[in-house]
Amino acid sequence: MLIEMSSPVFIEKGVVRPPIVFKEGLNVVLGREDGTNSIDKSSVLLAIDFVFGGNTYIASDGVKHIGDHTIFFTFKFEGKEYYFARNTASAEEVQICSKGYSLTGKVKTRQEFVDWLKKKYQMDFPGLSFRSTLSSFLRVYGKDNTNERKPLYGIPGDGMQKSIDRLVKLFDRYRDIEDFTSRLEEQKKKLSAYREARKYHFVSDLVGGKEKYDENLAEIHSLQVELDILTSERVSTCSEEDIEKNKLKSDLKDKKFRLEESIESKKRRLNLLDMSLSYGLYPTEADLSGLQEFFPDVNLRKLYEVEGYHKKLSTILDGQFAAEHESVQHEIENLQSQVESVEVQIRELGMVGNLSKEFLDRHSEIKGKIDALKTQNKAYLTLTDLQDARKKADDMLKGAIETILADIEQAINDKMKEYNDSLFLEPHKCPHLHFNEYNSYRFETPDDTGTGSNYKGMVIFDLAVLNLTALPAITHDSLILKNISDGSIDGIMKIYANSKKQIFIAFDKQDAYTPETRKIVSDNKILKLSNNHCELYGQSWNVEEAQNEDKL
């Protein structure tokens, strides 16, 4: 639990305030009897939110006017105290301190710190965010979570479904739907992967949905009829198997012909290489001497020098020719091996009749169209199967969530009725939470939609959740409590006082309530604020200082 908070900017009448000491159960920040605002009651609650890892305090009036500063604080778990410091200028870091708040040099990131709190408060539930969950129930002016008609709405920007999901996780019921959630995510991934494959044409992309699928079925039937007629007219003695063998044999013969052409081409290349290696490409000494008979003035010395260079070059080229000769020879041997393999396949097919090439080409064309249409339809059926599987997984998840929400709804409503009945001598209608579906809810007090009744309902809701879950604390600002009738406040204060978990409230006008309520407030007061330099920071922002005539 939080046991202490202090800062050098928390001042009373020019002197730094002593640490604010918190207690188990109710902690009251008390204001003036006349209900004066602008004495920083909300700032105290925002500072408490800050030491729990929140950030709203950074934008508060106190920081705007005072400037960045450090808040020191202590948590206690299982008898051991942990000391920390957090500065508004570097709020993503939490400094670890020793007793007396000396910095140790060790630092936790803000996320590491709230994760640490999550474990210490034994809230390490699947999928639960400690910070967003706690923040939803620390209701302070400036945090945008004080809408009395939507008590589940705790984080700006969150819709109903996220708010409901957070409540499910807080009740530690997410584990009951985790398998359904995983199954849905898996089906979504499969469907997404299949759509990507279609997008890049790795599988057939059937456009047009069910209508195109039906058109394909009709065309497949028409083509099949045409194929049957073609077969019956041309090949009365051949089976479909014989036709396929004939096609295969024709394809093999074409392949053999192409292989043999390639072999002949390689052999021609081999002959050229043989000639180069046998005869060489450059003139001999006898050739040069014979040349002088026709050209007496030729410079034989120069020609011999050139010939010497050519001989060196010829040695290099001969090596390259030999290497290429060996490579081409291997290629020819490989092609001949392929020819032999094709010949074996042709022989294995045996005699399969003598069908014309025209017939085989037409047969292949029709058969190819049928196969393509069937592939398209198979792609459509695969897509619909994946969509159906995703919908089934989604429906199962929604069904599981609705069952869990029914349990949570019943538990909260029963506890709210218990609290509400304790507020009045005569029965009054209590606030009621109803989940319409897995992603929407309604919160109201039947036949009583007044502002006071709605705020009372939100306070009772928070108390019910605090009692039913591992939620460690709640906060209620004075703006919430001011809107509730005095009679209800008297009863709510009794519930506050009986809590074993920490409750932080800002409260004023205490003399307007019963002696019992005044005593509860007095016994649980942790800080009293007022004006005349007794505000949290020792000064007020809404008082304009008198101008000095000497400065005019």
C-alpha positions in Angstrom: 0.0 0.0 0.0 1.0 3.6 -0.4 2.2 4.9 3.0 3.8 8.3 2.4 4.2 11.2 -0.1 6.2 14.4 0.1 7.7 17.1 -2.1 9.7 20.3 -1.4 7.0 22.3 -3.3 4.3 21.2 -0.8 4.3 24.2 1.4 2.2 25.7 4.2 2.8 29.3 5.3 6.2 29.3 3.8 7.4 26.1 5.3 7.8 22.7 3.5 5.0 20.4 4.6 6.0 17.2 6.4 5.3 14.0 4.5 1.7 13.2 3.9 1.1 9.9 5.7 -1.5 7.5 4.3 -3.3 4.8 6.1 -5.2 1.6 5.3 -8.8 2.3 4.3 -10.1 5.9 4.0 -7.8 8.9 3.4 -9.4 12.3 3.4 -8.0 15.5 1.9 -10.1 18.0 3.8 -11.0 21.4 2.4 -12.7 24.5 3.8 -16.1 24.5 5.4 -17.5 26.9 2.8 -16.4 24.6 0.0 -13.9 27.0 -1.5 -12.1 25.7 -4.5 -8.6 26.5 -5.8 -6.9 25.2 -2.7 -5.5 22.2 -4.6 -7.5 19.4 -3.3 -7.6 17.9 -6.8 -3.8 18.4 -7.1 -3.3 16.2 -4.1 -5.3 13.4 -5.7 -3.5 13.9 -9.0 -0.2 13.7 -7.1 -1.4 10.4 -5.7 -2.2 9.3 -9.2 1.3 10.4 -10.2 3.0 8.2 -7.6 0.9 5.3 -8.9 2.5 5.9 -12.4 -0.1 8.3 -13.9 0.8 11.4 -16.0 -2.2 13.7 -15.6 -0.4 15.6 -12.8 2.3 16.8 -15.2 -0.3 19.0 -16.9 -1.9 20.2 -13.6 -2.0 23.9 -12.4 0.6 23.1 -9.8 3.2 22.1 -12.3 2.3 25.0 -14.6 2.8 27.6 -11.8 5.5 26.0 -9.7 7.5 24.3 -12.4 8.9 20.8 -12.6 9.6 19.2 -9.3 10.2 15.8 -7.6 7.7 13.9 -5.5 9.1 11.3 -3.0 6.9 8.4 -2.0 7.0 5.1 -0.2 5.1 1.8 -0.8 4.9 -1.0 1.8 4.4 -4.7 0.8 4.6 -7.7 3.2 6.2 -5.6 5.9 9.0 -4.1 3.6 9.1 -0.5 2.6 10.2 0.7 -0.9 11.3 4.3 -1.5 11.0 6.1 -4.8 11.3 9.6 -6.4 9.7 10.8 -9.6 10.3 14.1 -11.3 7.7 15.8 -13.5 10.5 16.7 -16.0 11.6 13.1 -16.5 8.3 11.3 -15.8 9.2 8.2 -17.7 11.8 7.4 -15.1 11.3 6.4 -11.4 14.3 6.7 -9.2 14.9 4.1 -6.6 15.9 5.6 -3.2 17.2 4.4 0.1 15.5 5.2 3.4 15.6 9.0 3.8 15.1 9.4 0.0 18.8 9.4 -1.0 19.0 8.4 -4.7 20.8 5.1 -5.2 21.4 5.7 -8.9 19.1 2.8 -9.8 16.2 3.6 -12.1 13.1 1.9 -13.3 11.3 3.0 -16.4 7.7 4.0 -15.8 6.5 0.8 -17.4 8.8 -1.3 -15.3 7.5 0.5 -12.2 3.8 -0.1 -12.9 4.6 -3.7 -13.8 6.3 -4.0 -10.4 3.2 -2.5 -8.7 1.0 -4.9 -10.7 2.9 -7.9 -9.2 3.1 -6.5 -5.7 -0.7 -5.9 -5.7 -1.2 -9.4 -7.0 -2.9 -8.2 -10.1 -0.7 -10.1 -12.6 -3.8 -11.3 -14.6 -3.6 -12.3 -18.3 -4.0 -9.3 -20.5 -4.5 -6.8 -17.7 -2.9 -3.3 -17.9 -2.4 -2.2 -14.3 -2.1 1.4 -15.2 -5.1 1.8 -17.4 -7.2 -0.3 -15.0 -6.3 1.6 -11.8 -6.6 5.0 -13.7 -10.2 4.2 -14.5 -11.1 4.2 -10.8 -8.9 7.2 -9.7 -11.6 9.7 -10.5 -10.2 13.2 -10.3 -11.1 16.5 -12.0 -8.8 16.7 -15.1 -8.7 12.9 -15.8 -11.8 12.8 -17.9 -13.2 9.8 -16.1 -15.9 11.4 -14.1 -18.9 10.8 -16.5 -21.5 9.5 -14.0 -23.5 7.8 -16.8 -20.5 5.7 -18.0 -18.6 4.5 -15.0 -16.7 1.9 -17.1 -15.3 4.6 -19.3 -11.9 5.3 -17.7 -9.4 6.2 -20.5 -10.0 8.9 -23.1 -10.4 7.4 -26.6 -11.5 4.0 -25.3 -14.8 2.7 -26.6 -17.3 0.6 -24.8 -15.7 -2.7 -25.9 -12.2 -1.8 -24.5 -13.8 -0.6 -21.2 -15.7 -3.9 -20.9 -12.6 -5.9 -21.8 -10.7 -4.1 -19.0 -13.4 -5.1 -16.5 -13.3 -8.7 -17.6 -9.6 -8.8 -17.1 -9.9 -7.1 -13.7 -12.3 -9.8 -12.6 -9.6 -12.3 -13.8 -12.0 -13.9 -16.2 -9.9 -13.3 -19.3 -8.2 -16.6 -18.9 -11.7 -18.2 -19.4 -11.8 -16.7 -22.9 -8.1 -16.8 -23.8 -8.5 -20.0 -25.8 -11.4 -18.6 -27.8 -9.5 -15.4 -28.4 -6.4 -17.3 -29.6 -8.6 -19.4 -31.9 -10.2 -16.3 -33.4 -6.8 -14.7 -33.9 -5.5 -17.9 -35.6 -8.5 -17.9 -38.0 -8.0 -14.2 -38.8 -4.4 -14.9 -39.6 -5.3 -17.8 -41.9 -7.9 -15.7 -43.7 -5.5 -12.8 -44.1 -2.7 -15.0 -45.4 -5.1 -16.6 -47.9 -6.2 -13.2 -49.1 -2.6 -12.1 -49.5 -1.9 -15.2 -51.5 -4.8 -14.4 -53.8 -3.7 -10.8 -54.1 -0.3 -11.9 -55.4 -1.9 -14.7 -57.5 -0.2 -17.5 -55.6 -3.6 -19.0 -55.7 -6.5 -18.5 -58.0 -8.2 -15.1 -57.5 -11.9 -15.6 -58.1 -13.7 -12.3 -58.5 -17.5 -12.0 -58.1 -18.2 -14.3 -55.2 -21.1 -16.6 -55.2 -22.5 -15.3 -58.4 -19.2 -16.0 -60.3 -19.0 -19.4 -58.6 -22.4 -20.4 -60.0 -21.5 -19.1 -63.4 -18.3 -21.3 -63.3 -20.4 -24.3 -62.4 -22.7 -23.7 -65.4 -19.7 -23.2 -67.7 -17.9 -26.4 -66.4 -21.1 -28.3 -67.1 -21.2 -26.9 -70.7 -17.6 -27.7 -71.3 -17.9 -31.2 -69.9 -20.7 -31.9 -72.3 -18.6 -30.6 -75.2 -15.7 -32.7 -74.1 -17.9 -35.8 -73.9 -19.3 -35.2 -77.4 -15.8 -34.7 -78.8 -14.5 -37.9 -77.2 -17.5 -40.0 -78.3 -17.3 -38.7 -81.9 -13.6 -39.1 -82.4 -12.5 -41.9 -80.2 -15.2 -44.5 -79.8 -12.6 -47.1 -78.9 -10.4 -45.1 -76.6 -11.0 -44.4 -72.9 -10.2 -41.1 -71.1 -7.1 -42.8 -69.8 -6.0 -43.7 -73.3 -6.5 -40.0 -74.4 -4.4 -38.8 -71.5 -1.7 -41.4 -72.4 -1.8 -40.2 -76.0 -1.3 -36.6 -74.8 1.5 -37.6 -72.6 3.2 -39.6 -75.4 2.9 -36.6 -77.7 4.4 -34.3 -75.1 7.3 -36.8 -74.5 8.0 -37.0 -78.3 8.1 -33.2 -78.4 10.5 -33.1 -75.5 12.7 -35.7 -77.1 12.9 -33.7 -80.3 13.9 -30.6 -78.4 16.6 -32.5 -76.5 18.0 -34.0 -79.7 18.1 -30.5 -81.3 20.0 -29.2 -78.3 22.5 -32.1 -78.5 23.2 -31.4 -82.1 23.8 -27.8 -81.3 26.2 -28.8 -78.5 28.0 -31.2 -80.9 28.6 -28.5 -83.4 30.1 -26.3 -80.7 32.3 -29.3 -79.7 33.6 -29.7 -83.2 34.7 -26.0 -83.4 36.5 -26.4 -80.1 38.2 -29.6 -81.4 39.5 -27.7 -84.5 40.8 -24.8 -82.3 42.7 -27.2 -80.1 44.0 -29.3 -83.0 45.1 -26.6 -85.5 45.5 -23.5 -83.4 44.4 -20.1 -84.5 47.8 -18.4 -85.2 50.4 -18.7 -88.1 53.5 -21.0 -87.9 57.1 -20.0 -88.7 56.8 -21.7 -92.2 53.7 -19.6 -92.9 55.7 -16.4 -92.1 58.6 -17.5 -94.4 56.2 -18.2 -97.2 54.7 -14.8 -96.8 58.1 -13.2 -97.7 57.9 -14.7 -101.2 54.9 -12.5 -102.0 56.0 -9.5 -99.9 59.8 -9.2 -100.1 59.9 -6.0 -98.1 58.0 -7.3 -95.2 59.6 -6.8 -91.8 60.0 -10.4 -90.6 61.6 -9.4 -87.3 58.5 -7.5 -86.4 56.2 -10.3 -87.4 58.2 -12.8 -85.3 57.8 -10.5 -82.3 54.1 -10.4 -82.8 54.0 -14.1 -83.4 55.9 -14.6 -80.1 53.1 -12.7 -78.3 50.4 -14.7 -80.1 52.0 -17.9 -78.9 51.8 -16.8 -75.3 48.2 -15.8 -75.8 47.5 -19.1 -77.6 48.7 -21.0 -74.5 46.2 -19.2 -72.3 43.4 -19.6 -74.8 44.1 -23.3 -75.3 43.5 -23.8 -71.6 40.2 -22.0 -71.8 39.2 -24.0 -74.9 40.0 -27.2 -73.1 37.9 -26.3 -70.1 34.9 -25.3 -72.3 35.3 -28.5 -74.3 35.0 -30.6 -71.1 32.0 -28.6 -70.0 30.2 -29.0 -73.3 31.0 -32.7 -73.3 29.3 -33.0 -69.9 26.3 -31.1 -71.1 25.9 -33.4 -74.1 26.1 -36.5 -71.9 23.5 -35.0 -69.6 21.1 -34.3 -72.5 21.7 -37.8 -73.9 20.8 -39.2 -70.5 17.5 -37.2 -70.5 16.7 -38.5 -74.0 17.2 -42.1 -72.8 14.9 -41.4 -69.9 12.2 -39.9 -72.2 12.5 -43.0 -74.5 12.0 -45.3 -71.5 8.8 -43.4 -70.6 7.5 -43.6 -74.2 8.1 -47.3 -74.3 6.4 -47.8 -71.0 3.2 -46.1 -72.4 3.1 -48.8 -75.1 0.6 -48.6 -77.9 -2.2 -46.2 -77.1 -3.9 -45.7 -80.4 -3.4 -43.2 -83.1 -5.2 -39.9 -82.3 -4.8 -36.8 -84.4 -2.9 -33.8 -83.1 -6.0 -31.6 -83.8 -8.1 -33.8 -81.6 -5.5 -33.8 -78.8 -5.1 -30.0 -78.9 -8.8 -29.4 -78.7 -9.2 -32.0 -76.0 -6.4 -30.3 -74.0 -7.9 -26.9 -74.5 -11.3 -27.9 -73.2 -9.8 -29.9 -70.3 -7.6 -26.9 -69.4 -10.6 -24.6 -69.2 -12.5 -27.0 -67.0 -9.5 -27.4 -64.7 -9.0 -23.6 -64.5 -12.7 -23.1 -63.6 -12.5 -25.8 -61.0 -9.4 -24.2 -59.5 -11.2 -20.9 -59.3 -14.2 -22.5 -57.6 -12.0 -24.4 -55.2 -10.4 -21.1 -54.2 -13.9 -19.6 -53.6 -14.8 -22.6 -51.5 -11.6 -22.4 -49.5 -12.2 -18.7 -48.9 -15.8 -19.3 -47.7 -14.6 -22.1 -45.5 -12.0 -19.8 -43.9 -14.6 -17.0 -43.5 -17.1 -19.5 -41.9 -14.3 -20.7 -39.5 -13.6 -17.2 -38.5 -17.2 -16.3 -37.9 -17.7 -19.5 -35.9 -14.6 -18.6 -33.7 -16.0 -15.1 -33.4 -19.4 -16.3 -32.3 -17.9 -18.7 -29.8 -15.8 -15.9 -28.3 -18.8 -13.6 -28.1 -20.8 -16.3 -26.5 -18.1 -17.0 -23.9 -17.8 -13.3 -23.2 -21.5 -12.8 -22.8 -21.6 -15.7 -20.3 -18.8 -14.1 -18.3 -20.4 -10.7 -18.5 -23.6 -12.1 -17.1 -21.7 -13.4 -14.1 -19.9 -10.1 -13.6 -23.2 -8.2 -14.0 -24.9 -10.3 -11.4 -22.0 -9.9 -8.9 -21.7 -6.1 -9.3 -25.5 -5.6 -9.1 -25.8 -7.7 -6.0 -23.0 -5.8 -4.2 -24.4 -2.4 -5.4 -27.8 -3.4 -4.0 -26.2 -4.3 -0.7 -24.5 -0.9 -0.5 -27.5 1.0 -1.7 -29.8 -0.6 0.8 -27.4 0.4 3.6 -27.8 4.1 2.7 -31.5 4.4 3.4 -34.0 3.4 6.1 -36.6 2.7 3.4 -35.9 0.7 0.2 -34.7 2.8 -2.7 -34.0 1.6 -6.2 -30.4 0.9 -6.7 -28.1 1.5 -9.6 -28.1 -1.3 -12.2 -25.4 -2.4 -14.7 -26.6 -4.3 -17.8 -24.4 -5.6 -20.6 -26.5 -5.4 -23.8 -23.9 -7.5 -25.7 -20.3 -8.3 -25.5 -19.4 -4.8 -26.5 -22.0 -2.4 -25.0 -23.6 -1.7 -21.6 -26.1 0.5 -19.9 -25.7 2.0 -16.4 -28.6 3.7 -14.6 -30.8 3.8 -11.6 -34.3 2.8 -12.8 -36.9 5.7 -12.7 -34.3 8.0 -11.2 -32.1 9.8 -13.7 -31.2 12.8 -11.5 -27.6 14.1 -11.2 -27.2 13.2 -7.6 -28.6 9.7 -8.1 -26.2 9.1 -11.0 -23.1 10.2 -9.1 -24.2 8.1 -6.1 -24.5 5.2 -8.5 -20.9 5.7 -9.8 -19.5 5.8 -6.3 -21.4 2.6 -5.3 -20.2 1.0 -8.5 -16.5 1.8 -7.7 -17.0 0.5 -4.2 -18.5 -2.8 -5.5 -15.6 -3.3 -7.9 -13.1 -2.5 -5.2 -14.7 -5.1 -2.9 -15.1 -7.8 -5.6 -11.7 -7.6 -7.3 -8.0 -7.2 -6.7 -8.3 -3.4 -7.5 -6.0 -1.8 -4.8 -7.5 1.7 -4.5 -10.1 4.2 -5.7 -10.2 8.0 -5.6 -13.2 10.3 -5.5 -12.8 14.0 -6.0 -15.0 16.5 -4.2 -16.8 17.4 -7.4 -18.3 13.9 -7.4 -19.3 13.9 -3.7 -20.8 17.4 -3.9 -23.4 16.2 -6.3 -24.7 13.5 -4.0 -27.4 14.2 -1.4 -26.3 14.7 2.2 -28.2 11.6 3.3 -26.5 9.4 0.8 -23.1 10.9 1.7 -23.6 9.9 5.3 -24.2 6.3 4.3 -21.3 6.3 1.8 -18.9 7.6 4.4 -19.7 4.6 6.6 -18.9 2.3 3.7 -15.7 4.2 3.0 -14.7 3.9 6.7 -15.2 0.1 6.7 -12.9 -0.5 3.7 -9.6 -2.4 4.2 -8.3 -1.1 0.8 -7.1 2.4 0.3 -9.7 5.0 -0.6 -8.6 8.6 -1.3 -11.2 11.4 -1.3 -11.3 15.2 -1.4 -14.0 16.5 0.9 -15.3 19.8 2.2 -18.4 21.4 3.9 -18.1 18.7 6.6 -20.2 20.6 9.1 -23.2 20.1 6.8 -23.3 16.4 7.7 -24.1 14.3 10.7 -21.8 14.1 13.7 -21.0 10.5 12.7 -19.9 11.6 9.3 -17.9 14.5 10.7 -16.1 12.0 13.0 -15.3 9.7 10.1 -13.8 12.6 8.2 -11.8 13.8 11.2 -10.5 10.3 12.1 -9.3 9.7 8.5 -8.0 13.2 7.6 -4.5 13.0 6.1 -4.3 16.7 5.0 -6.3 19.9 5.6 -6.1 22.7 3.0 -7.5 26.2 3.1 -6.6 29.6 1.7 -4.2 32.3 3.1 -1.0 30.3 2.2 -2.5 27.0 3.5 -3.0 25.7 0.0 -1.0 22.6 -1.1 1.7 24.8 -2.6 1.3 27.6 -0.1 -0.2 29.9 -2.6 -3.4 30.4 -4.7 -3.5 30.9 -8.5 -6.9 32.7 -8.6 -6.0 35.6 -6.3 -4.7 38.7 -8.1 -2.1 40.5 -6.1 -2.6 44.1 -5.3 -0.5 46.4 -7.4 2.2 48.4 -5.7 1.7 52.2 -6.2 5.4 52.7 -6.4 5.4 50.5 -9.6 2.7 52.5 -11.3 
